[in-house]
Amino acid sequence: MFENIIAERMGRLHTESAFQILAEANELEAQGQKGIDWQLPDI
């Protein structure tokens, strides 16, 4: 059962959303807001 939950959630992850979140975080940082820098790796 637990494995099915993980598999379902992993299936919803997409790299595009990570880059969208990064762009939004960069925009907030440019406005002077601070956040956590997670450092996305170059692929």
HELIX and SHEET records of a PDB file:
HELIX    1   1 PHE A    2  ARG A   12  1                                  11    
HELIX    2   2 THR A   15  ALA A   30  1                                  16    
END                                                                             
